[in-house]
Amino acid sequence: MLPAIAILQVRHQPVRRSGALLATLAGAATVAVGLAASANIQLIVAALFVRGVWWWTIGKMWRDTAVMPKTLGLLTMALAVLAFGAAVASAPMDMQAETLWASERIILGVWTLALAYALWSTRGDGAVNPR
């Protein structure tokens, strides 16, 4: 994820400096807490929450600007709401941390493929290639 976060930092910076900084910091925190959660299941809820912050930040920026496709921005914002909901509802609903983590990893994998496609199909200025 770190190379993708670095690429997104370069794309976000010219459009919205404050959002670029927040997105980069939230992305780095997502990676750090995600690695820790892989070793300690008690951090899974925190990892979900931090991922929600990251997804909301970049999703809103993509929806509001032409940095990435607006549809991917809306999808990313929806995933952020899902991550927040899972983090908040996990304790009262007695959700299994391992189940949450496995589901989250699958969703993250599919989202990463969508991000890779969007990065591949857009130029550095954010415009979609006419292929």
C-alpha positions, 0 to 999 in steps of 0.5 A: 500500500505504501507505493500507492499512498506515495503515488496518491500524495503526488496526485493530491498535492496540486489539487488540495494540499491539506487533504493530501497531507491528511490522506498521506498521514491517514494512509501511513497510519492505516498501514502501521496499525494494519501491520500491528493488527495482523499480529495482535487481534485486539487492534483489529477494531482500531485498524478498521477505524483508521482505515475508515478515516483514510478511505473517507478522506481520499474518497471525499477528495476524489468525489470533489475533484478530478484526481481519480474517478468520482465513482471510485470516490463514492465507493471508497466513501461507502467502504469508509462508512462500512469500516466505521460501522464495523468498528463501532458495532463489533463490541456490542454485537460481539463480532468475531475479530478474526471474521472481521479481519478476514472480511476486511482483507477481502474488501481491501484486496478488491478495492486495491484492484479497483485502485490499481485499475484507476491509476493505470487508466488515468494520466498524471493530471487525473484525466481518464485516458480515452482507451 
